[in-house]
Amino acid sequence: MLSPLLFIIFMDKCMRNISVGDLGEETMVYADDVAIVANNMKQLQRVANRWHEEMSQNEMKINTGSGKTEFMVVAREDCEQDLIICENQINQVEKCKYLGVHLNKRNGQEG
């Protein structure tokens, strides 16, 4: 029972150190799921870098392999973007599932 509590305390500490309240970006955390919402790729890269730095300082790392970390661009037109965390290219997807909700790149929900 102590392990989940320690993880929650750790994640809360990370959030406090990472959050700077920039306009146009928001980080949402539920248990071990983290979603970053940003207005543009520059903001997203900046927040992803802050997460990587904070996790590294605490001897943790972002799981950039095995398809666990991905990003999606929500826009009217298709656009290919690059996101790199710790020298790893992050996969861009057209749809994703977050907390049971299926979202797509056109800002819609799917069943």
Backbone as XML, in Angstrom:
<?xml version="1.0"?>
<chain id="A" units="angstrom">
  <residue number="1" name="MET">
    <atom name="N" x="0.806" y="-1.196" z="0.000"/>
    <atom name="CA" x="0.000" y="0.000" z="0.000"/>
    <atom name="C" x="0.856" y="1.269" z="0.000"/>
  </residue>
  <residue number="2" name="LEU">
    <atom name="N" x="2.081" y="1.160" z="0.423"/>
    <atom name="CA" x="2.941" y="2.340" z="0.481"/>
    <atom name="C" x="3.407" y="2.771" z="-0.900"/>
  </residue>
  <residue number="3" name="SER">
    <atom name="N" x="3.631" y="1.813" z="-1.798"/>
    <atom name="CA" x="4.147" y="2.127" z="-3.125"/>
    <atom name="C" x="3.249" y="3.091" z="-3.912"/>
  </residue>
  <residue number="4" name="PRO">
    <atom name="N" x="1.919" y="2.867" z="-4.006"/>
    <atom name="CA" x="1.071" y="3.831" z="-4.739"/>
    <atom name="C" x="1.101" y="5.226" z="-4.116"/>
  </residue>
  <residue number="5" name="LEU">
    <atom name="N" x="1.130" y="5.295" z="-2.794"/>
    <atom name="CA" x="1.180" y="6.598" z="-2.120"/>
    <atom name="C" x="2.487" y="7.319" z="-2.438"/>
  </residue>
  <residue number="6" name="LEU">
    <atom name="N" x="3.598" y="6.611" z="-2.425"/>
    <atom name="CA" x="4.884" y="7.231" z="-2.751"/>
    <atom name="C" x="4.909" y="7.723" z="-4.194"/>
  </residue>
  <residue number="7" name="PHE">
    <atom name="N" x="4.305" y="6.940" z="-5.106"/>
    <atom name="CA" x="4.257" y="7.361" z="-6.506"/>
    <atom name="C" x="3.422" y="8.634" z="-6.659"/>
  </residue>
  <residue number="8" name="ILE">
    <atom name="N" x="2.299" y="8.724" z="-5.973"/>
    <atom name="CA" x="1.452" y="9.923" z="-6.032"/>
    <atom name="C" x="2.220" y="11.136" z="-5.499"/>
  </residue>
  <residue number="9" name="ILE">
    <atom name="N" x="2.934" y="10.960" z="-4.410"/>
    <atom name="CA" x="3.730" y="12.055" z="-3.844"/>
    <atom name="C" x="4.814" y="12.479" z="-4.828"/>
  </residue>
  <residue number="10" name="PHE">
    <atom name="N" x="5.467" y="11.499" z="-5.458"/>
    <atom name="CA" x="6.511" y="11.792" z="-6.440"/>
    <atom name="C" x="5.936" y="12.571" z="-7.627"/>
  </residue>
  <residue number="11" name="MET">
    <atom name="N" x="4.802" y="12.103" z="-8.176"/>
    <atom name="CA" x="4.190" y="12.772" z="-9.326"/>
    <atom name="C" x="3.747" y="14.190" z="-8.967"/>
  </residue>
  <residue number="12" name="ASP">
    <atom name="N" x="3.239" y="14.383" z="-7.761"/>
    <atom name="CA" x="2.844" y="15.718" z="-7.319"/>
    <atom name="C" x="4.055" y="16.642" z="-7.267"/>
  </residue>
  <residue number="13" name="LYS">
    <atom name="N" x="5.163" y="16.145" z="-6.770"/>
    <atom name="CA" x="6.402" y="16.936" z="-6.729"/>
    <atom name="C" x="6.841" y="17.311" z="-8.145"/>
  </residue>
  <residue number="14" name="CYS">
    <atom name="N" x="6.800" y="16.346" z="-9.049"/>
    <atom name="CA" x="7.183" y="16.615" z="-10.442"/>
    <atom name="C" x="6.282" y="17.689" z="-11.045"/>
  </residue>
  <residue number="15" name="MET">
    <atom name="N" x="4.979" y="17.547" z="-10.860"/>
    <atom name="CA" x="4.029" y="18.526" z="-11.421"/>
    <atom name="C" x="4.310" y="19.934" z="-10.900"/>
  </residue>
  <residue number="16" name="ARG">
    <atom name="N" x="4.584" y="20.043" z="-9.634"/>
    <atom name="CA" x="4.871" y="21.364" z="-9.047"/>
    <atom name="C" x="6.142" y="21.979" z="-9.647"/>
  </residue>
  <residue number="17" name="ASN">
    <atom name="N" x="7.137" y="21.155" z="-9.917"/>
    <atom name="CA" x="8.388" y="21.656" z="-10.494"/>
    <atom name="C" x="8.265" y="21.940" z="-11.979"/>
  </residue>
  <residue number="18" name="ILE">
    <atom name="N" x="7.400" y="21.233" z="-12.673"/>
    <atom name="CA" x="7.267" y="21.376" z="-14.120"/>
    <atom name="C" x="6.311" y="22.497" z="-14.490"/>
  </residue>
  <residue number="19" name="SER">
    <atom name="N" x="5.210" y="22.600" z="-13.775"/>
    <atom name="CA" x="4.176" y="23.575" z="-14.125"/>
    <atom name="C" x="4.682" y="24.993" z="-13.934"/>
  </residue>
  <residue number="20" name="VAL">
    <atom name="N" x="4.612" y="25.746" z="-15.009"/>
    <atom name="CA" x="5.006" y="27.149" z="-14.944"/>
    <atom name="C" x="3.849" y="28.059" z="-15.328"/>
  </residue>
  <residue number="21" name="GLY">
    <atom name="N" x="2.710" y="27.472" z="-15.700"/>
    <atom name="CA" x="1.529" y="28.254" z="-15.997"/>
    <atom name="C" x="1.577" y="29.037" z="-17.288"/>
  </residue>
  <residue number="22" name="ASP">
    <atom name="N" x="2.370" y="28.584" z="-18.255"/>
    <atom name="CA" x="2.401" y="29.266" z="-19.546"/>
    <atom name="C" x="1.032" y="29.219" z="-20.198"/>
  </residue>
  <residue number="23" name="LEU">
    <atom name="N" x="0.687" y="30.296" z="-20.889"/>
    <atom name="CA" x="-0.574" y="30.296" z="-21.624"/>
    <atom name="C" x="-0.467" y="29.318" z="-22.785"/>
  </residue>
  <residue number="24" name="GLY">
    <atom name="N" x="-1.514" y="28.556" z="-23.001"/>
    <atom name="CA" x="-1.551" y="27.662" z="-24.140"/>
    <atom name="C" x="-1.021" y="26.270" z="-23.871"/>
  </residue>
  <residue number="25" name="GLU">
    <atom name="N" x="-0.675" y="25.955" z="-22.634"/>
    <atom name="CA" x="-0.236" y="24.600" z="-22.328"/>
    <atom name="C" x="-0.856" y="24.145" z="-21.016"/>
  </residue>
  <residue number="26" name="GLU">
    <atom name="N" x="-1.142" y="22.867" z="-20.954"/>
    <atom name="CA" x="-1.738" y="22.289" z="-19.757"/>
    <atom name="C" x="-1.235" y="20.863" z="-19.629"/>
  </residue>
  <residue number="27" name="THR">
    <atom name="N" x="-0.896" y="20.453" z="-18.424"/>
    <atom name="CA" x="-0.485" y="19.082" z="-18.164"/>
    <atom name="C" x="-1.511" y="18.456" z="-17.240"/>
  </residue>
  <residue number="28" name="MET">
    <atom name="N" x="-2.041" y="17.316" z="-17.670"/>
    <atom name="CA" x="-3.047" y="16.602" z="-16.881"/>
    <atom name="C" x="-2.464" y="15.253" z="-16.481"/>
  </residue>
  <residue number="29" name="VAL">
    <atom name="N" x="-2.601" y="14.924" z="-15.202"/>
    <atom name="CA" x="-2.055" y="13.673" z="-14.694"/>
    <atom name="C" x="-3.150" y="12.918" z="-13.965"/>
  </residue>
  <residue number="30" name="TYR">
    <atom name="N" x="-3.273" y="11.638" z="-14.296"/>
    <atom name="CA" x="-4.162" y="10.741" z="-13.574"/>
    <atom name="C" x="-3.392" y="9.447" z="-13.360"/>
  </residue>
  <residue number="31" name="ALA">
    <atom name="N" x="-3.068" y="9.158" z="-12.117"/>
    <atom name="CA" x="-2.228" y="8.004" z="-11.767"/>
    <atom name="C" x="-0.909" y="8.111" z="-12.529"/>
  </residue>
  <residue number="32" name="ASP">
    <atom name="N" x="-0.610" y="7.152" z="-13.399"/>
    <atom name="CA" x="0.658" y="7.223" z="-14.141"/>
    <atom name="C" x="0.451" y="7.655" z="-15.588"/>
  </residue>
  <residue number="33" name="ASP">
    <atom name="N" x="-0.739" y="8.152" z="-15.919"/>
    <atom name="CA" x="-1.019" y="8.677" z="-17.260"/>
    <atom name="C" x="-0.850" y="10.190" z="-17.259"/>
  </residue>
  <residue number="34" name="VAL">
    <atom name="N" x="-0.060" y="10.684" z="-18.176"/>
    <atom name="CA" x="0.179" y="12.119" z="-18.300"/>
    <atom name="C" x="-0.220" y="12.550" z="-19.707"/>
  </residue>
  <residue number="35" name="ALA">
    <atom name="N" x="-1.004" y="13.615" z="-19.797"/>
    <atom name="CA" x="-1.373" y="14.189" z="-21.087"/>
    <atom name="C" x="-0.966" y="15.656" z="-21.082"/>
  </residue>
  <residue number="36" name="ILE">
    <atom name="N" x="-0.254" y="16.053" z="-22.116"/>
    <atom name="CA" x="0.168" y="17.445" z="-22.263"/>
    <atom name="C" x="-0.612" y="18.032" z="-23.424"/>
  </residue>
  <residue number="37" name="VAL">
    <atom name="N" x="-1.255" y="19.161" z="-23.190"/>
    <atom name="CA" x="-1.990" y="19.867" z="-24.234"/>
    <atom name="C" x="-1.276" y="21.197" z="-24.454"/>
  </residue>
  <residue number="38" name="ALA">
    <atom name="N" x="-0.943" y="21.485" z="-25.717"/>
    <atom name="CA" x="-0.212" y="22.708" z="-26.031"/>
    <atom name="C" x="-0.770" y="23.316" z="-27.308"/>
  </residue>
  <residue number="39" name="ASN">
    <atom name="N" x="-0.585" y="24.619" z="-27.458"/>
    <atom name="CA" x="-1.077" y="25.326" z="-28.655"/>
    <atom name="C" x="-0.231" y="25.064" z="-29.884"/>
  </residue>
  <residue number="40" name="ASN">
    <atom name="N" x="1.048" y="24.725" z="-29.673"/>
    <atom name="CA" x="1.922" y="24.496" z="-30.822"/>
    <atom name="C" x="3.039" y="23.532" z="-30.429"/>
  </residue>
  <residue number="41" name="MET">
    <atom name="N" x="3.779" y="23.086" z="-31.433"/>
    <atom name="CA" x="4.829" y="22.096" z="-31.208"/>
    <atom name="C" x="5.977" y="22.644" z="-30.360"/>
  </residue>
  <residue number="42" name="LYS">
    <atom name="N" x="6.259" y="23.913" z="-30.473"/>
    <atom name="CA" x="7.336" y="24.505" z="-29.674"/>
    <atom name="C" x="7.007" y="24.401" z="-28.184"/>
  </residue>
  <residue number="43" name="GLN">
    <atom name="N" x="5.771" y="24.716" z="-27.825"/>
    <atom name="CA" x="5.353" y="24.594" z="-26.429"/>
    <atom name="C" x="5.375" y="23.135" z="-25.978"/>
  </residue>
  <residue number="44" name="LEU">
    <atom name="N" x="4.877" y="22.241" z="-26.834"/>
    <atom name="CA" x="4.859" y="20.824" z="-26.488"/>
    <atom name="C" x="6.271" y="20.304" z="-26.261"/>
  </residue>
  <residue number="45" name="GLN">
    <atom name="N" x="7.199" y="20.657" z="-27.129"/>
    <atom name="CA" x="8.587" y="20.217" z="-26.974"/>
    <atom name="C" x="9.176" y="20.761" z="-25.686"/>
  </residue>
  <residue number="46" name="ARG">
    <atom name="N" x="8.878" y="22.018" z="-25.358"/>
    <atom name="CA" x="9.402" y="22.632" z="-24.133"/>
    <atom name="C" x="8.892" y="21.890" z="-22.890"/>
  </residue>
  <residue number="47" name="VAL">
    <atom name="N" x="7.602" y="21.561" z="-22.846"/>
    <atom name="CA" x="7.041" y="20.851" z="-21.693"/>
    <atom name="C" x="7.594" y="19.424" z="-21.627"/>
  </residue>
  <residue number="48" name="ALA">
    <atom name="N" x="7.697" y="18.759" z="-22.775"/>
    <atom name="CA" x="8.257" y="17.400" z="-22.807"/>
    <atom name="C" x="9.698" y="17.411" z="-22.296"/>
  </residue>
  <residue number="49" name="ASN">
    <atom name="N" x="10.459" y="18.419" z="-22.658"/>
    <atom name="CA" x="11.835" y="18.539" z="-22.165"/>
    <atom name="C" x="11.876" y="18.751" z="-20.657"/>
  </residue>
  <residue number="50" name="ARG">
    <atom name="N" x="10.944" y="19.570" z="-20.142"/>
    <atom name="CA" x="10.886" y="19.785" z="-18.692"/>
    <atom name="C" x="10.555" y="18.479" z="-17.972"/>
  </residue>
  <residue number="51" name="TRP">
    <atom name="N" x="9.620" y="17.694" z="-18.514"/>
    <atom name="CA" x="9.300" y="16.390" z="-17.920"/>
    <atom name="C" x="10.532" y="15.488" z="-17.917"/>
  </residue>
  <residue number="52" name="HIS">
    <atom name="N" x="11.228" y="15.439" z="-19.040"/>
    <atom name="CA" x="12.424" y="14.590" z="-19.130"/>
    <atom name="C" x="13.469" y="15.016" z="-18.100"/>
  </residue>
  <residue number="53" name="GLU">
    <atom name="N" x="13.726" y="16.299" z="-17.977"/>
    <atom name="CA" x="14.712" y="16.797" z="-17.019"/>
    <atom name="C" x="14.316" y="16.474" z="-15.584"/>
  </residue>
  <residue number="54" name="GLU">
    <atom name="N" x="13.050" y="16.708" z="-15.254"/>
    <atom name="CA" x="12.577" y="16.447" z="-13.891"/>
    <atom name="C" x="12.661" y="14.961" z="-13.556"/>
  </residue>
  <residue number="55" name="MET">
    <atom name="N" x="12.257" y="14.115" z="-14.481"/>
    <atom name="CA" x="12.317" y="12.676" z="-14.240"/>
    <atom name="C" x="13.775" y="12.223" z="-14.105"/>
  </residue>
  <residue number="56" name="SER">
    <atom name="N" x="14.659" y="12.728" z="-14.944"/>
    <atom name="CA" x="16.080" y="12.355" z="-14.891"/>
    <atom name="C" x="16.710" y="12.757" z="-13.565"/>
  </residue>
  <residue number="57" name="GLN">
    <atom name="N" x="16.357" y="13.934" z="-13.064"/>
    <atom name="CA" x="16.900" y="14.393" z="-11.791"/>
    <atom name="C" x="16.488" y="13.484" z="-10.640"/>
  </residue>
  <residue number="58" name="ASN">
    <atom name="N" x="15.378" y="12.783" z="-10.803"/>
    <atom name="CA" x="14.866" y="11.894" z="-9.760"/>
    <atom name="C" x="15.080" y="10.418" z="-10.110"/>
  </residue>
  <residue number="59" name="GLU">
    <atom name="N" x="16.033" y="10.183" z="-11.035"/>
    <atom name="CA" x="16.402" y="8.837" z="-11.457"/>
    <atom name="C" x="15.222" y="8.028" z="-11.995"/>
  </residue>
  <residue number="60" name="MET">
    <atom name="N" x="14.337" y="8.693" z="-12.692"/>
    <atom name="CA" x="13.209" y="8.059" z="-13.381"/>
    <atom name="C" x="13.353" y="8.407" z="-14.859"/>
  </residue>
  <residue number="61" name="LYS">
    <atom name="N" x="12.560" y="7.758" z="-15.714"/>
    <atom name="CA" x="12.615" y="8.113" z="-17.119"/>
    <atom name="C" x="11.240" y="7.941" z="-17.760"/>
  </residue>
  <residue number="62" name="ILE">
    <atom name="N" x="11.048" y="8.661" z="-18.839"/>
    <atom name="CA" x="9.827" y="8.568" z="-19.626"/>
    <atom name="C" x="9.953" y="7.342" z="-20.514"/>
  </residue>
  <residue number="63" name="ASN">
    <atom name="N" x="8.919" y="6.527" z="-20.561"/>
    <atom name="CA" x="8.928" y="5.329" z="-21.393"/>
    <atom name="C" x="8.686" y="5.745" z="-22.842"/>
  </residue>
  <residue number="64" name="THR">
    <atom name="N" x="9.776" y="5.962" z="-23.571"/>
    <atom name="CA" x="9.658" y="6.392" z="-24.967"/>
    <atom name="C" x="9.596" y="5.224" z="-25.926"/>
  </residue>
  <residue number="65" name="GLY">
    <atom name="N" x="9.787" y="4.021" z="-25.440"/>
    <atom name="CA" x="9.704" y="2.834" z="-26.285"/>
    <atom name="C" x="8.365" y="2.133" z="-26.134"/>
  </residue>
  <residue number="66" name="SER">
    <atom name="N" x="8.189" y="1.090" z="-26.850"/>
    <atom name="CA" x="7.022" y="0.198" z="-26.786"/>
    <atom name="C" x="5.685" y="0.900" z="-27.026"/>
  </residue>
  <residue number="67" name="GLY">
    <atom name="N" x="5.693" y="2.035" z="-27.701"/>
    <atom name="CA" x="4.443" y="2.700" z="-28.062"/>
    <atom name="C" x="3.676" y="3.319" z="-26.902"/>
  </residue>
  <residue number="68" name="LYS">
    <atom name="N" x="4.299" y="3.430" z="-25.737"/>
    <atom name="CA" x="3.617" y="4.008" z="-24.579"/>
    <atom name="C" x="3.521" y="5.527" z="-24.666"/>
  </residue>
  <residue number="69" name="THR">
    <atom name="N" x="4.502" y="6.159" z="-25.292"/>
    <atom name="CA" x="4.517" y="7.611" z="-25.414"/>
    <atom name="C" x="4.277" y="7.966" z="-26.869"/>
  </residue>
  <residue number="70" name="GLU">
    <atom name="N" x="3.251" y="8.779" z="-27.104"/>
    <atom name="CA" x="2.908" y="9.204" z="-28.458"/>
    <atom name="C" x="2.288" y="10.583" z="-28.396"/>
  </residue>
  <residue number="71" name="PHE">
    <atom name="N" x="2.165" y="11.217" z="-29.564"/>
    <atom name="CA" x="1.534" y="12.528" z="-29.591"/>
    <atom name="C" x="0.621" y="12.632" z="-30.802"/>
  </residue>
  <residue number="72" name="MET">
    <atom name="N" x="-0.326" y="13.562" z="-30.693"/>
    <atom name="CA" x="-1.296" y="13.760" z="-31.754"/>
    <atom name="C" x="-1.472" y="15.258" z="-31.981"/>
  </residue>
  <residue number="73" name="VAL">
    <atom name="N" x="-1.504" y="15.651" z="-33.244"/>
    <atom name="CA" x="-1.748" y="17.035" z="-33.625"/>
    <atom name="C" x="-3.218" y="17.142" z="-34.011"/>
  </residue>
  <residue number="74" name="VAL">
    <atom name="N" x="-3.942" y="18.032" z="-33.339"/>
    <atom name="CA" x="-5.346" y="18.270" z="-33.664"/>
    <atom name="C" x="-5.397" y="19.516" z="-34.532"/>
  </residue>
  <residue number="75" name="ALA">
    <atom name="N" x="-5.814" y="19.337" z="-35.789"/>
    <atom name="CA" x="-5.830" y="20.451" z="-36.742"/>
    <atom name="C" x="-6.803" y="20.148" z="-37.874"/>
  </residue>
  <residue number="76" name="ARG">
    <atom name="N" x="-7.160" y="21.181" z="-38.593"/>
    <atom name="CA" x="-8.039" y="20.997" z="-39.759"/>
    <atom name="C" x="-7.326" y="20.313" z="-40.907"/>
  </residue>
  <residue number="77" name="GLU">
    <atom name="N" x="-6.055" y="20.641" z="-41.088"/>
    <atom name="CA" x="-5.255" y="20.052" z="-42.161"/>
    <atom name="C" x="-4.285" y="19.041" z="-41.556"/>
  </residue>
  <residue number="78" name="ASP">
    <atom name="N" x="-3.916" y="18.060" z="-42.364"/>
    <atom name="CA" x="-2.904" y="17.092" z="-41.939"/>
    <atom name="C" x="-1.550" y="17.778" z="-41.867"/>
  </residue>
  <residue number="79" name="CYS">
    <atom name="N" x="-0.803" y="17.461" z="-40.838"/>
    <atom name="CA" x="0.547" y="18.001" z="-40.737"/>
    <atom name="C" x="1.421" y="17.021" z="-39.971"/>
  </residue>
  <residue number="80" name="GLU">
    <atom name="N" x="2.577" y="16.757" z="-40.536"/>
    <atom name="CA" x="3.561" y="15.886" z="-39.903"/>
    <atom name="C" x="4.482" y="16.751" z="-39.044"/>
  </residue>
  <residue number="81" name="GLN">
    <atom name="N" x="4.694" y="16.335" z="-37.814"/>
    <atom name="CA" x="5.540" y="17.067" z="-36.885"/>
    <atom name="C" x="6.544" y="16.106" z="-36.270"/>
  </residue>
  <residue number="82" name="ASP">
    <atom name="N" x="7.584" y="16.649" z="-35.662"/>
    <atom name="CA" x="8.579" y="15.850" z="-34.959"/>
    <atom name="C" x="8.583" y="16.237" z="-33.490"/>
  </residue>
  <residue number="83" name="LEU">
    <atom name="N" x="8.601" y="15.222" z="-32.637"/>
    <atom name="CA" x="8.755" y="15.418" z="-31.197"/>
    <atom name="C" x="9.833" y="14.452" z="-30.749"/>
  </residue>
  <residue number="84" name="ILE">
    <atom name="N" x="10.846" y="14.980" z="-30.077"/>
    <atom name="CA" x="11.974" y="14.167" z="-29.643"/>
    <atom name="C" x="12.134" y="14.319" z="-28.139"/>
  </residue>
  <residue number="85" name="ILE">
    <atom name="N" x="12.187" y="13.174" z="-27.458"/>
    <atom name="CA" x="12.429" y="13.151" z="-26.017"/>
    <atom name="C" x="13.615" y="12.242" z="-25.772"/>
  </residue>
  <residue number="86" name="CYS">
    <atom name="N" x="14.651" y="12.784" z="-25.160"/>
    <atom name="CA" x="15.848" y="12.012" z="-24.825"/>
    <atom name="C" x="16.386" y="11.285" z="-26.051"/>
  </residue>
  <residue number="87" name="GLU">
    <atom name="N" x="16.525" y="12.013" z="-27.131"/>
    <atom name="CA" x="17.073" y="11.520" z="-28.392"/>
    <atom name="C" x="16.220" y="10.438" z="-29.058"/>
  </residue>
  <residue number="88" name="ASN">
    <atom name="N" x="14.984" y="10.259" z="-28.608"/>
    <atom name="CA" x="14.078" y="9.284" z="-29.205"/>
    <atom name="C" x="12.944" y="10.004" z="-29.927"/>
  </residue>
  <residue number="89" name="GLN">
    <atom name="N" x="12.713" y="9.616" z="-31.165"/>
    <atom name="CA" x="11.611" y="10.163" z="-31.955"/>
    <atom name="C" x="10.306" y="9.581" z="-31.403"/>
  </residue>
  <residue number="90" name="ILE">
    <atom name="N" x="9.367" y="10.440" z="-31.076"/>
    <atom name="CA" x="8.072" y="10.012" z="-30.550"/>
    <atom name="C" x="7.104" y="9.847" z="-31.711"/>
  </residue>
  <residue number="91" name="ASN">
    <atom name="N" x="6.336" y="8.784" z="-31.679"/>
    <atom name="CA" x="5.408" y="8.443" z="-32.745"/>
    <atom name="C" x="4.212" y="9.407" z="-32.775"/>
  </residue>
  <residue number="92" name="GLN">
    <atom name="N" x="3.934" y="9.959" z="-33.954"/>
    <atom name="CA" x="2.749" y="10.796" z="-34.140"/>
    <atom name="C" x="1.584" y="9.889" z="-34.554"/>
  </residue>
  <residue number="93" name="VAL">
    <atom name="N" x="0.440" y="10.041" z="-33.885"/>
    <atom name="CA" x="-0.719" y="9.194" z="-34.161"/>
    <atom name="C" x="-1.894" y="10.037" z="-34.655"/>
  </residue>
  <residue number="94" name="GLU">
    <atom name="N" x="-2.854" y="9.379" z="-35.288"/>
    <atom name="CA" x="-4.058" y="10.059" z="-35.773"/>
    <atom name="C" x="-5.207" y="9.940" z="-34.796"/>
  </residue>
  <residue number="95" name="LYS">
    <atom name="N" x="-5.130" y="8.989" z="-33.867"/>
    <atom name="CA" x="-6.135" y="8.853" z="-32.824"/>
    <atom name="C" x="-5.475" y="8.268" z="-31.593"/>
  </residue>
  <residue number="96" name="CYS">
    <atom name="N" x="-6.072" y="8.537" z="-30.445"/>
    <atom name="CA" x="-5.509" y="8.026" z="-29.201"/>
    <atom name="C" x="-6.644" y="7.786" z="-28.208"/>
  </residue>
  <residue number="97" name="LYS">
    <atom name="N" x="-6.314" y="7.064" z="-27.169"/>
    <atom name="CA" x="-7.262" y="6.792" z="-26.091"/>
    <atom name="C" x="-6.662" y="7.345" z="-24.815"/>
  </residue>
  <residue number="98" name="TYR">
    <atom name="N" x="-7.394" y="8.222" z="-24.138"/>
    <atom name="CA" x="-6.939" y="8.766" z="-22.862"/>
    <atom name="C" x="-8.066" y="8.634" z="-21.852"/>
  </residue>
  <residue number="99" name="LEU">
    <atom name="N" x="-7.812" y="7.899" z="-20.804"/>
    <atom name="CA" x="-8.786" y="7.645" z="-19.741"/>
    <atom name="C" x="-10.109" y="7.123" z="-20.292"/>
  </residue>
  <residue number="100" name="GLY">
    <atom name="N" x="-10.022" y="6.232" z="-21.263"/>
    <atom name="CA" x="-11.203" y="5.591" z="-21.819"/>
    <atom name="C" x="-11.904" y="6.351" z="-22.925"/>
  </residue>
  <residue number="101" name="VAL">
    <atom name="N" x="-11.436" y="7.543" z="-23.249"/>
    <atom name="CA" x="-12.048" y="8.353" z="-24.308"/>
    <atom name="C" x="-11.176" y="8.247" z="-25.558"/>
  </residue>
  <residue number="102" name="HIS">
    <atom name="N" x="-11.793" y="7.897" z="-26.676"/>
    <atom name="CA" x="-11.081" y="7.798" z="-27.949"/>
    <atom name="C" x="-11.167" y="9.145" z="-28.663"/>
  </residue>
  <residue number="103" name="LEU">
    <atom name="N" x="-10.019" y="9.763" z="-28.920"/>
    <atom name="CA" x="-9.955" y="11.067" z="-29.571"/>
    <atom name="C" x="-9.289" y="10.908" z="-30.928"/>
  </residue>
  <residue number="104" name="ASN">
    <atom name="N" x="-9.640" y="11.803" z="-31.875"/>
    <atom name="CA" x="-8.979" y="11.754" z="-33.179"/>
    <atom name="C" x="-8.404" y="13.121" z="-33.528"/>
  </residue>
  <residue number="105" name="LYS">
    <atom name="N" x="-7.612" y="13.160" z="-34.601"/>
    <atom name="CA" x="-6.877" y="14.375" z="-34.967"/>
    <atom name="C" x="-7.767" y="15.498" z="-35.474"/>
  </residue>
  <residue number="106" name="ARG">
    <atom name="N" x="-9.038" y="15.233" z="-35.680"/>
    <atom name="CA" x="-9.984" y="16.278" z="-36.117"/>
    <atom name="C" x="-10.788" y="16.825" z="-34.932"/>
  </residue>
  <residue number="107" name="ASN">
    <atom name="N" x="-10.325" y="16.536" z="-33.702"/>
    <atom name="CA" x="-10.951" y="17.016" z="-32.476"/>
    <atom name="C" x="-12.317" y="16.374" z="-32.251"/>
  </residue>
  <residue number="108" name="GLY">
    <atom name="N" x="-12.438" y="15.123" z="-32.632"/>
    <atom name="CA" x="-13.679" y="14.393" z="-32.428"/>
    <atom name="C" x="-13.467" y="13.187" z="-31.541"/>
  </residue>
  <residue number="109" name="GLN">
    <atom name="N" x="-14.576" y="12.627" z="-31.081"/>
    <atom name="CA" x="-14.532" y="11.409" z="-30.284"/>
    <atom name="C" x="-15.033" y="10.250" z="-31.111"/>
  </residue>
  <residue number="110" name="GLU">
    <atom name="N" x="-14.473" y="9.087" z="-30.848"/>
    <atom name="CA" x="-14.886" y="7.877" z="-31.546"/>
    <atom name="C" x="-15.389" y="6.876" z="-30.534"/>
  </residue>
  <residue number="111" name="GLY">
    <atom name="N" x="-16.251" y="5.985" z="-30.972"/>
    <atom name="CA" x="-16.818" y="4.961" z="-30.081"/>
    <atom name="C" x="-15.909" y="3.851" z="-29.939"/>
  </residue>
</chain>
